[in-house]
Amino acid sequence: MAKSPSNYHDTRESWLRAATNELRPYFEGCDYPLPDKIRFAIGFPSTGRKGSRVGECWHSSTSNDEHFEIFIRADIDDPAEVLGVLVHELVHAVIPIDAKHGKLYRAAAVKLGLQGKMAHAMPGILLTKRLDELAANLGPLPHARLNIERGADNRGPADREKKQGTRMLKAECDIDGHGYVVRVAATHVRNDGPPICPRHKQPMTVDLPADEAAEQPAQEEKPETSPRRARSRRRTETAEQPGEQSADGERQEAV
């Protein structure tokens, strides 16, 4: 393989463009000539950081000036691996847009030296050797792995879960499996205590954070009988004992 005109590139696109130009004769020799209008970028595929795609090729029909647009994930920085992804995406540029990873893609990919499951096909032994030589001839790739999981501000990825401004806690009455549930602001629980169950008139159990759970007042034990039943029992006992005994043992009638 002929050496590149320059072994120094100050941009990632320049490096990828030079690599593609070096690969053009190889693709043409396999009867899959590459289109002239191709742009390159190392950044984020449309599936974002959580997606499994390491590269993407946008068809020229999606571009206003009819360029193919190839993207390679920014958390890959090994030159040979980058070139492997580049070849995988270049295959998409030489087949119809609706071919995806079907029969037409397989035919081109296998002929060009890719192997494995087509959706994730990467260079086989012979193509890997070719790409290793190409990477050495191109010179350093002006790119370092971007730690996407850290986020732009080192505080985590941009799609991390946002902290809830006012944390609403779950409060539940679990007396006799009542299951009555309300939501209450953590501030109110800290300052005023847990809400009261409207049926049992007892403090409800609140799902406080572990460091605050110990501070929650314990529920009072439920009386053995309801107030109505207790009043009924007292009336019965009064009816059965109409009087009280005096100090000298004589029974006095209740007034």
Backbone as a ProteinNet text record, in pm:
[ID]
protein_1_A
[PRIMARY]
MAKSPSNYHDTRESWLRAATNELRPYFEGCDYPLPDKIRFAIGFPSTGRKGSRVGECWHSSTSNDEHFEIFIRADIDDPAEVLGVLVHELVHAVIPIDAKHGKLYRAAAVKLGLQGKMAHAMPGILLTKRLDELAANLGPLPHARLNIERGADNRGPADREKKQGTRMLKAECDIDGHGYVVRVAATHVRNDGPPICPRHKQPMTVDLPADEAAEQPAQEEKPETSPRRARSRRRTETAEQPGEQSADGERQEAV
[TERTIARY]
84.8	0	88.7	56.4	135.8	120.7	228.5	225	142	82.5	3.9	94.9	41.8	122.8	177.5	105.2	150.4	121.3	213.8	190.5	151.7	105.2	59.1	-75.9	-172.2	-306	-346.6	-395.7	-431.5	-579	-656.7	-798.4	-833.6	-934.8	-981.1	-1037.6	-1110.3	-1168.1	-1059.6	-951.8	-839.9	-781.4	-766	-711.1	-803.3	-933.1	-1029.6	-1043.4	-1034.3	-1041.6	-920.9	-802.9	-682.4	-691.9	-744.5	-761.1	-855.5	-965.5	-1062.6	-1000.9	-923.4	-858.6	-761.8	-694.4	-604.7	-682.5	-805.5	-887.4	-964	-968.5	-1045.7	-1002	-870.8	-830.2	-871	-864.2	-903	-1051.3	-1136.1	-1279.6	-1309	-1242.9	-1266.9	-1222.3	-1112.7	-1065.7	-1161.8	-1244.6	-1347.2	-1480.9	-1479.1	-1599.7	-1700.9	-1651.3	-1738.8	-1674.2	-1673.9	-1611.4	-1682.3	-1603.2	-1657.8	-1706	-1812.3	-1858.5	-1758.1	-1763.3	-1668.9	-1706.6	-1835.2	-1880.3	-1904.6	-1804.8	-1816.9	-1757.1	-1828.2	-1774.5	-1757	-1670.8	-1637	-1638.5	-1673.6	-1670.3	-1656.3	-1586.6	-1582.9	-1665.6	-1772.8	-1865.3	-1968.3	-2095.5	-2202.1	-2294.2	-2313.6	-2417.5	-2555.1	-2655.4	-2789.3	-2848.8	-2795.2	-2847.4	-2789.8	-2694	-2637.7	-2540.9	-2500	-2397.2	-2447.8	-2579.4	-2633.3	-2657.1	-2653.6	-2675	-2554.2	-2573.9	-2465.4	-2389.1	-2432.6	-2365.2	-2231.5	-2128.7	-1998	-1973.1	-2063	-2050.2	-2182.8	-2191.3	-2314	-2278.9	-2352.6	-2339.6	-2475.3	-2482.9	-2605.7	-2597.8	-2700.9	-2702.4	-2701.7	-2648.4	-2640	-2776.8	-2880.8	-3014.8	-3066.5	-3000.7	-3042	-2969.2	-2875.6	-2794.8	-2840.5	-2844.2	-2885.4	-2789.2	-2661.6	-2567.4	-2519.6	-2598.7	-2577.7	-2441.4	-2400.7	-2281.4	-2322	-2246.7	-2258.1	-2191.4	-2250.8	-2196.1	-2166.1	-2038.8	-1997.1	-1955	-2012.7	-1983.5	-1923.5	-1821.4	-1758.4	-1758.9	-1793.3	-1807	-1680	-1700	-1587.4	-1513.9	-1570.4	-1499.5	-1414.2	-1387.4	-1294.4	-1175.2	-1054	-937.7	-824.2	-842.4	-739.4	-747.2	-639.3	-645.7	-694.4	-645.2	-687.6	-835.7	-884.1	-1026.2	-1111.1	-1064.3	-1135.1	-1144.1	-1035.2	-1036.3	-1131.2	-1140.6	-1235	-1377.9	-1410.8	-1545.4	-1567.2	-1464	-1473.7	-1508.5	-1439.2	-1467.8	-1610.9	-1654.6	-1792.7	-1892.5	-1869.4	-1962.2	-1948	-1827.8	-1808.7	-1884.5	-1900.9	-1978.8	-2121.3	-2175.8	-2311.2	-2317.6	-2206.3	-2203.8	-2198.5	-2174.6	-2162.2	-2279.2	-2380.3	-2498.3	-2622.8	-2737.5	-2860.3	-2896.7	-2968	-3001	-3086.9	-3171.1	-3262.1	-3201	-3073	-3009.2	-2981.2	-2954.7	-2923.5	-2814.3	-2836.9	-2735.7	-2782.1	-2858.5	-2913.4	-2816.5	-2872.4	-2791.3	-2691.5	-2735.8	-2645	-2528.6	-2557.7	-2450	-2354	-2407.2	-2322	-2229.8	-2283.5	-2203.4	-2084.8	-2111.2	-2003.4	-1906.7	-1960.1	-1876.9	-1781.3	-1832.8	-1748	-1638.5	-1675.5	-1576.5	-1466.9	-1502.8	-1406.1	-1325.8	-1366.1	-1285.3	-1344.6	-1474	-1538.9	-1593.7	-1609.3	-1662.4	-1743.5	-1817.8	-1902.3	-2044.4	-2126.9	-2264.4	-2263.4	-2340.8	-2329.8	-2357.9	-2447.3	-2477.2	-2356.2	-2264.2	-2144	-2018.4	-2025.3	-1913.7	-1788.4	-1674.9	-1546.7	-1442	-1326.1	-1226.4	-1180.3	-1163.7	-1102.2	-950.4	-879.6	-733.9	-663.8	-697.9	-628.5	-655.4	-781.9	-814.2	-753.5	-747.9	-686.8	-540.4	-470.2	-328.8	-315.9	-403.6	-401.5	-426.4	-522.7	-557.6	-448.8	-380.3	-268.4	-158.4	-130.2	-29.8	-75.9	-202.3	-255.9	-246.8	-280.1	-274.4	-132.2	-34.5	105.6	147.9	99.9	136.8	68.1	-50.2	-124.2	-64.7	6.5	57.6	-45.5	-17.2	-104.4	-245.9	-341.5	-480	-499.4	-535.4	-550.2	-679.1	-686.2	-806.8	-769.8	-830.2	-816.4	-955.5	-963.4	-1093.5	-1167.6	-1291.8	-1376.7	-1455.6	-1437.5	-1504.8	-1649.3	-1732.3	-1870.2	-1946.1	-1915.2	-1989.1	-1967.4	-1861.3	-1834.4	-1916.3	-1961.6	-2034.7	-1941.7	-1995.5	-1914.3	-1856.9	-1921.9	-1877.7	-1822.5	-1794	-1743.5	-1841.8	-1968.2	-2070.5	-2167.3	-2127.1	-2213.8	-2266.7	-2319.4	-2366.2	-2482.3	-2500.3	-2605.9	-2744.6	-2756.6	-2887.3	-2908.3	-2827.2	-2846.1	-2980	-3031.6	-3158	-3142.5	-3237.8	-3234.6	-3279.8	-3216.3	-3257.6	-3392.9	-3478.8	-3611.2	-3600.8	-3658.9	-3650.8	-3715.1	-3841.9	-3912	-3940.4	-3876.5	-3890.6	-4020.5	-4109.5	-4235.4	-4219.9	-4244.4	-4227.1	-4360.5	-4351.5	-4471.1	-4502.9	-4626.8	-4673.5	-4788.9	-4785.2	-4884.9	-4931.4	-5061.3	-5115.6	-5117.3	-5038.5	-5030.6	-5101.9	-5188.1	-5265	-5368.7	-5366.2	-5460.8	-5462.5	-5347	-5339.8	-5425.6	-5449.5	-5535.5	-5487.5	-5356.9	-5300.4	-5331	-5380.1	-5408.4	-5275.7	-5259.6	-5132	-5152.3	-5061.9	-5056.6	-4911.5	-4890.2	-4754.5	-4737.7	-4620.7	-4596.3	-4453.3	-4433.9	-4300.7	-4212.3	-4086.3	-3993	-3979	-3985.6	-3972.4	-4084	-4206.7	-4318.3	-4303.4	-4251.9	-4232.1	-4127.7	-4020.2	-3914.7	-3963	-4040.9	-4081.7	-4208.4	-4304.4	-4435.5	-4469.1	-4386.7	-4415.8	-4497.5	-4516.3	-4588.5	-4737.7	-4805.5	-4950	-5025.4	-5150.3	-5233.8	-5335.2	-5351.2	-5450.4	-5590.1	-5674.7	-5808.7	-5897.7	-5870.6	-5954.3	-5907.1	-5778.4	-5728	-5674.7	-5662.7	-5614.2	-5475.7	-5394.3	-5258.3	-5158.3	-5033.4	-4930.5	-4904	-4889.7	-4864.2	-4714.2	-4679.3	-4539.2	-4489.3	-4376.3	-4321	-4189.6	-4171	-4046.6	-3939.2	-3880.5	-3774.2	-3641.1	-3545.2	-3409.9	-3353	-3258.3	-3204.6	-3152.1	-3091.8	-3032.6	-3136.6	-3262.2	-3366.3	-3473.6	-3474	-3580.8	-3586.4	-3466.8	-3463.6	-3532.3	-3546.2	-3605.2	-3756.8	-3817.1	-3961.8	-4027.5	-4129.9	-4196	-4264.6	-4254.4	-4315.8	-4467	-4537.9	-4683.4	-4729.8	-4838.2	-4897.6	-4969.1	-4970.1	-5038	-5188.2	-5249.3	-5392.7	-5468.1	-5569.3	-5649.7	-5713.2	-5736	-5790.6	-5930.8	-6005.3	-6141.2	-6160.8	-6257.9	-6288.1	-6354.3	-6353.2	-6417.1	-6564.9	-6636	-6779.1	-6799.9	-6715.5	-6730.1	-6693.6	-6591.1	-6552.2	-6664.1	-6731.2	-6842.4	-6956.3	-6982.1	-7087.9	-7055.6	-6926.8	-6888.4	-6903.6	-6869	-6882	-7029.2	-7119.5	-7261.3	-7310.6	-7260.1	-7300.3	-7254.3	-7127.4	-7075.2	-7153.1	-7193.4	-7271.2	-7408	-7467	-7599.7	-7591.9	-7480.3	-7468.3	-7436.2	-7376.3	-7339.6	-7405.6	-7532.5	-7605.4	-7560.6	-7493.5	-7454.8	-7312.6	-7263	-7129	-7137.7	-7041.7	-7039.4	-6975.9	-7033.3	-6975.1	-6867.8	-6809.6	-6699.7	-6745.6	-6875.9	-6920.2	-6977.1	-6960.6	-7000.2	-7140.2	-7222	-7356.5	-7355	-7441.3	-7447.8	-7533.4	-7482.5	-7557.6	-7605.4	-7724.6	-7779.7	-7708.7	-7683.3	-7620.5	-7720	-7674.6	-7761.8	-7759.3
-118.8	0	124.2	218.2	340.5	424.5	493.9	577.6	702.4	754.9	877	993.7	1097.8	1214.8	1282.5	1273.2	1336.7	1244.5	1239.1	1155.1	1239.5	1362.7	1448.5	1508.3	1496.3	1551.8	1624.7	1748.3	1826	1816.3	1747.3	1725.4	1579.3	1537	1398.6	1374.4	1474.1	1456.5	1441.8	1518.7	1507.9	1366.8	1311.6	1175.9	1073.8	1084.1	989.3	1004.7	1127.8	1149.9	1087.3	1106.7	1047.8	895.2	839.1	693.7	644.9	716.3	676.3	685.1	789.4	800.7	685.6	641.2	526.9	396.7	392	271.1	267.4	377.7	382.3	276.1	261.5	157	16.9	-6.5	-138.3	-164.3	-66.6	-82.6	-100.6	-22.8	-32	-167.8	-220.3	-351.6	-463.1	-437.8	-534.8	-506.7	-416.5	-380.3	-301.5	-227.6	-140.7	-2.3	74.3	207	300.2	378	469.4	599.4	658.7	788.3	898.6	1006.6	1116.4	1201.6	1223.7	1316.3	1243.1	1248.1	1186.3	1281.8	1301.6	1377.3	1282.6	1321.8	1234.5	1312.9	1245.5	1307.9	1201	1235	1150.4	1222	1160.4	1225.5	1127.7	1165.8	1084.7	1032.6	902	849.8	893.8	874.6	921.7	847.3	728.7	652.3	698.3	792.4	843.4	746.7	782.1	702.8	565.8	552.1	425.4	325.9	371.9	282	193.1	87.1	-7.3	26.5	127	161.9	230	182.4	246.1	336.1	332.3	417.5	428.8	525.2	547.7	608.1	567.4	628.3	682.6	813.1	876.4	888.4	838.2	834	975.2	988.3	1119.9	1183.3	1101.1	1155.3	1229.9	1212.8	1284	1417.3	1445.6	1566.9	1668.5	1795	1899.6	1916.2	1880.2	1890.6	1753.1	1648.7	1513.1	1455.5	1477	1412.4	1295.9	1188.9	1085.6	1140	1110.7	1158.8	1038.1	1020.9	906.3	955.5	893.1	927.6	806.1	830.3	724.5	769.8	678.5	714	774.8	873.6	947.8	874.1	762.1	688.6	575.6	581.3	488.8	570.2	529.6	606.2	520.4	388.5	304	318.7	361.6	388.8	270.4	150.8	34	5.2	22.7	0.6	105.7	230.6	337.5	306.2	257.3	221.5	105.4	11.4	-99.3	-49.3	44.1	103.2	182.3	253.1	330.8	240.7	128	36.3	-14.5	-50.1	-98.2	5.8	133	238.3	270.8	259.5	284.2	182.3	61.2	-38.8	11.8	81.5	136	239.6	303.6	407.8	351.7	221.7	163.5	71.6	67.2	-15.1	71.4	25.6	105.1	136.1	247	293.9	195.2	118.7	26.3	-111.7	-129.4	-260.8	-294.7	-192.3	-210.3	-314.7	-416.5	-520.8	-653.4	-644.4	-763.5	-828.2	-894.3	-973.9	-888.4	-771	-685.3	-638	-605.9	-563.4	-679.2	-798.2	-914.7	-943.3	-936.8	-967	-871	-742.1	-644	-657.7	-674.7	-680.8	-799.1	-914.4	-1034.6	-1020	-963.4	-947.2	-849.6	-749.9	-649.8	-693.2	-804.6	-858.3	-843.2	-808.5	-802.2	-939.1	-962.1	-1090.3	-1070.8	-1176.6	-1170.5	-1134.8	-1115.4	-1073.5	-938.8	-928.7	-812.6	-679.8	-677.7	-552.1	-499.4	-590.1	-551.5	-605.7	-626.5	-686.6	-600.3	-665.1	-597	-672.5	-612.4	-673.1	-811.2	-899.6	-1028.6	-1014.4	-1127.5	-1125.8	-1048.5	-1076.3	-1011.8	-861.7	-823.4	-681.1	-609.2	-675.4	-615.1	-581.3	-672	-646.5	-524.6	-514.9	-400.7	-269.7	-273.4	-152.5	-114.1	-211.8	-181.2	-107.1	-151.6	-84.7	56.3	68.4	199.6	295.1	249	333.1	381.6	294.3	332.7	437.9	424.8	520.4	655.4	654.6	779.5	869.9	811.2	889.5	896.2	970	971.5	1020	954.6	999.5	1113.8	1233.6	1346.9	1338.8	1237.6	1215.4	1132.6	1164.1	1083.8	1044.1	931.4	881.1	985.1	1007.9	1098.5	1015	1043.6	967	1014.4	961.8	1009.1	991.6	884.8	857.1	962.7	1042.9	1148	1274.1	1291.7	1412.3	1527.9	1631.9	1746.4	1821.1	1809.6	1883.1	1791.7	1665.5	1566.7	1539	1570.3	1544.8	1435.6	1360.2	1254.9	1291.9	1192.5	1216.3	1314.1	1374.4	1473.2	1411.6	1282.2	1217.1	1149.1	1188.8	1131	1177.6	1100.2	1136	1265.1	1354.3	1481.4	1462.2	1537	1531.2	1598.6	1537.1	1592.4	1714.7	1826.2	1950.7	1936.8	1897.9	1873.5	1724.9	1659.1	1514.3	1477.9	1410.4	1366.4	1223.1	1203	1072.3	998.9	869.5	785.6	763.7	792.4	766.3	667.6	562.8	456.7	413.4	387.6	327.8	177.6	106.1	-39.1	-112.8	-42.9	-108.6	-200	-326.4	-425.8	-426.6	-397.2	-399.1	-293.4	-181.8	-76.5	-28.8	0.4	37.5	177.6	262.5	401.5	472.8	536.5	596.3	741.9	827.2	967	1001.8	1114	1165.5	1294	1307.5	1422.5	1470.9	1602.2	1658.3	1620.1	1589.9	1550.6	1660.1	1785	1896.9	1894.5	1867	1862.7	1747.9	1634.7	1521.8	1557.4	1623.7	1660.1	1762.3	1859.3	1969.3	1939.9	1869.2	1851.5	1707.7	1614.5	1474.7	1411	1279.7	1208.6	1242.1	1224	1248.2	1144.6	1176.2	1088.7	1017	888.9	811.5	858.3	896.1	945.1	838.9	711.8	606.3	569.4	543.2	491.9	600.4	723.8	835.4	809.2	736.6	704	758.3	788.3	833.7	727	770.1	678.4	653.3	541.2	506.4	578.8	650.3	728.8	666.3	655	601.5	709.1	728.2	826.8	769	854.7	805.7	734.3	645.7	561.2	642.1	758.1	836.2	913	914.6	986	893.3	768.3	676.6	655.6	658.9	633.7	743.7	862.2	974.7	975.1	889.1	889.2	831.3	898.7	844.1	713.1	621.3	490	501	414.4	412.5	361.2	421.2	371.3	241	153.7	27.7	50.2	-23.8	-11.2	-69.5	2.2	-54.7	-186.2	-273	-404.3	-395	-291.5	-276.8	-135.3	-115.8	17.6	98.9	235	318.9	285.5	258	226.5	99.2	-4	-130.9	-114.2	-28.6	-6.1	61.7	163	228.9	130.9	43.3	-56.6	-149.5	-187.5	-277.8	-209.2	-76	-4.9	4.6	27.5	34.5	-98.6	-208	-341.1	-364.5	-327.8	-347.6	-264.5	-142.3	-56.7	-116.5	-175.5	-237.4	-356.6	-431.8	-550.2	-513.3	-392.5	-349.5	-214.8	-212.2	-86	-7.1	-62.5	12.1	-14.6	63.4	45.4	21.6	-49.3	-76.7	39.8	74	178	116.3	200.3	150.1	44.6	52	-46.3	-170.7	-181.3	-303.8	-300.2	-197.1	-191.3	-135	-188.4	-143.8	-20.4	79.7	202.4	204.3	251.7	261.5	372.3	347.1	448.4	558.6	682.3	797.5	832
0	0	0	-88.1	-98.2	27.8	61.8	180	154.7	259.4	248.2	214.9	146.4	114.9	240.3	348.8	472.7	589.3	684.4	801.7	921.7	895.7	1004.4	967.7	1058.5	1036.6	1163.7	1147	1264.4	1298.1	1216.6	1247.5	1227	1296.3	1281.1	1142.4	1088.5	955.7	850.3	865.5	771.2	773.4	892.9	907	843.5	870.1	815.1	663.6	614.9	470.3	399.8	460	402	402.2	511	518.1	409.1	388.5	286.1	147.4	122.6	-8.3	-32.2	74.5	61.6	37	85.1	68.8	-63.1	-134	-258.7	-360	-386.3	-482.4	-437.5	-307.5	-254.5	-277.7	-247.8	-270.4	-419.4	-501.9	-646.1	-699.6	-645.3	-686.7	-648.6	-548.8	-507.3	-575.3	-677.2	-753.7	-672	-574.8	-495.1	-483.2	-592.2	-586.7	-488.2	-417.2	-317.9	-383.5	-331.8	-383.7	-349.3	-425.6	-404	-283.9	-263.4	-160	-27.4	58.6	191.3	294.2	403	516	634.4	727.1	839	969.7	1075.4	1208.2	1314.1	1421.6	1539.7	1645.1	1684.4	1776.6	1828.8	1822.5	1879.2	1769.5	1759.2	1669.6	1718.1	1635	1669.6	1787.9	1820.3	1934.1	2067	2063.8	2187.7	2253.7	2374.5	2443.7	2486.3	2509.6	2557.3	2445	2321.8	2209.5	2185.7	2109.3	2083.1	1955.1	1882.1	1756.4	1783.2	1711.9	1722.4	1602.1	1505.9	1388.3	1316.7	1225.7	1149.6	1015.2	912.3	780.9	740.3	723.6	676.9	524.9	457.7	312.5	255	134.8	70.8	49.4	40.6	19.6	142.5	256.9	377.8	393.7	304.4	313.2	208.1	245.2	151.4	34.3	53.9	-57.9	-104.2	-71.3	-124.1	-87.7	36	89.3	179.2	174.1	276.1	402.6	518	644.6	733.2	767.5	848.2	986.9	1089.9	1229.1	1299.5	1379.8	1459.5	1604.5	1693.2	1835.2	1892.1	1979.4	2034.5	2146.3	2195.5	2301.2	2243.9	2113.9	2048.9	2000.6	2036.9	1993.4	1939	1936.2	1876.6	1724.2	1657.8	1514.4	1430	1459.8	1382	1402.1	1525.8	1552.2	1481.8	1483.4	1413.4	1264.4	1206.9	1065.2	1036.9	1130.4	1113.6	1108.8	1198.2	1198	1069.2	1025.4	902	783.3	769.8	658.8	667.6	787.6	806.3	754.8	787.2	745.2	597.3	542.8	400	315.6	367.8	294	271.9	371.9	356.9	244.8	218.4	116.2	-25.3	-40.7	-175.7	-209.3	-120.4	-146.5	-132.3	-181.9	-171.7	-27.1	-7.7	126.1	202.8	131.2	198.9	220	186.2	200.8	345.8	426.4	568.8	586.2	669.7	689.8	629	521.2	456.1	357.7	257	163.7	86.5	39.7	-37	48.7	174.7	264.4	288.9	313.4	340.6	222	101.4	-17	-27.4	-5.7	-14.6	102.7	223	343.1	339.2	302.1	298.4	193	78.2	-28.7	12.4	92.9	136.9	259	321.9	431.4	569.6	579.6	710.1	747.2	875	920.9	1048.1	1084.4	1203	1167	1269.4	1247.9	1177.3	1068.6	981.1	1050.8	1145.4	1214.5	1291.1	1325.5	1399.7	1331.4	1200.8	1127.7	1138.1	1163.7	1175.1	1091.8	1068.5	979.5	1023.9	924.5	949.3	952.9	952.7	971	860.2	733.8	622.4	618.2	636.8	634	754.9	868.3	987.5	961.7	895.6	862.7	772.3	672.7	581.2	657.4	748.2	822.4	922.5	979.6	1069.7	994.6	872.8	790.9	754.4	721.6	687	805.3	924.1	1043.3	1068.1	1047.1	1066.6	964.9	841.1	736.6	753.1	811.8	827.5	934.7	1027.9	1138.9	1250.8	1356.6	1474.2	1441	1501.8	1491.9	1591.9	1545.4	1638.2	1719.1	1800.5	1880.8	2002.9	2115	2237.4	2282.3	2349.8	2393.7	2476.6	2439.1	2515.8	2616	2744.4	2849.1	2861.4	2772.8	2761.5	2892	2964.8	3087	3195.2	3182.9	3281.9	3256.2	3134.5	3100	3070.8	3008.5	2969.4	3088.4	3205.6	3324.1	3432.9	3396.5	3492.6	3605.4	3584.1	3685.6	3640.7	3539.2	3488.3	3351	3279.7	3142.9	3137.5	3020.5	3003.9	3018.9	2991	3000.6	3135.5	3235.8	3368	3425.5	3520.3	3582.7	3661.5	3642.7	3713.1	3857.8	3948.5	4087.7	4103	4180.8	4203.4	4292.8	4248.3	4324.1	4461.9	4466.5	4591.8	4599.5	4691.2	4697.7	4768.6	4696.8	4753.7	4802.8	4931.6	4992.7	5001.1	4999.3	5011.1	5158.7	5197.3	5333.5	5324.5	5405.9	5395.1	5533.2	5544.1	5665.8	5645.7	5726.8	5711.4	5824.6	5898.4	6003.8	5940.3	5977.5	5924.6	5771.9	5710.1	5564.8	5498	5569	5515.2	5378.4	5364.9	5236.5	5189.1	5278	5241.4	5216.4	5098.4	5058.8	5019.4	5063.9	5020.9	4993.8	4926.7	4903.9	4984.4	5042	5127.7	5106.2	5110	5093.2	5211.4	5182	5287.6	5392.9	5349.3	5443.4	5547.3	5504.8	5598.5	5697.7	5651.1	5742.5	5847.3	5803.5	5897.9	6000.4	5953	6041.8	6121.1	6061.4	6124.2	6160	6114.6	6142.2	6030	6037.7	5931.8	5933.3	5819.4	5815.6	5898.5	5931.3	6013.9	5925.1	5946.4	5871.4	5912	5815.9	5850.5	5913.2	5891.5	5949.4	6088.7	6104.8	6231.3	6323.7	6272.2	6353.3	6409.7	6333.5	6376.1	6273.7	6316.6	6221	6115.7	5992.7	5882.7	5869.3	5808.1	5785.3	5661.2	5673.7	5563.3	5518.9	5387.7	5332	5333.1	5447	5461.3	5415.5	5375.5	5346.3	5467.9	5443.1	5550.2	5667.5	5638.2	5747.1	5826.9	5781	5853.1	5908.2	5863.3	5901.9	6052.5	6117.3	6261.7	6340.8	6277.9	6349	6343.1	6258.4	6244.6	6369.6	6425.5	6544.6	6513.9	6610.5	6591.2	6600.4	6528.8	6534.8	6670.1	6721.2	6843.2	6813.9	6916.3	6896.3	6883.7	6793.1	6771.9	6890.2	6943.7	7053	7010.8	7110.6	7077.9	7021.8	7064.4	7012.9	6966.4	6882.4	6833.2	6943.9	6935.7	7038.1	7055.1	6944.3	6954.5	7034.2	7005.6	7076.8	7224.1	7252.1	7390.8	7468.1	7406.1	7473.9	7499.4	7404.9	7421.3	7536.9	7547.9	7656.5	7791.5	7797.3	7924.3	7966	7869.5	7902.1	7955.5	7896.3	7942.3	8085.1	8112.5	8246.9	8347.7	8310.4	8401.5	8429.2	8326.1	8344.1	8436.1	8426.6	8510.6	8654.9	8681.2	8815.9	8843.5	8877.2	8895.2	9016	9111.9	9230.5	9270.5	9364.4	9418.2	9568.4	9617.1	9760.9	9834.9	9951.9	10038.1	10124.9	10207.2	10290.4	10387.6	10433.7	10530.7	10465.4	10334.5	10266.5	10212.4	10242.3	10188.6	10048.9	9962.2	9824.7	9816.3	9743.7	9721.5	9577.1	9559.1	9424.2	9347.7	9226.4	9141.8	9114	9120.1	9099.5	8950
[MASK]
+++++++++++++++++++++++++++++++++++++++++++++++++++++++++++++++++++++++++++++++++++++++++++++++++++++++++++++++++++++++++++++++++++++++++++++++++++++++++++++++++++++++++++++++++++++++++++++++++++++++++++++++++++++++++++++++++++++++++++++++++++++++++++++++

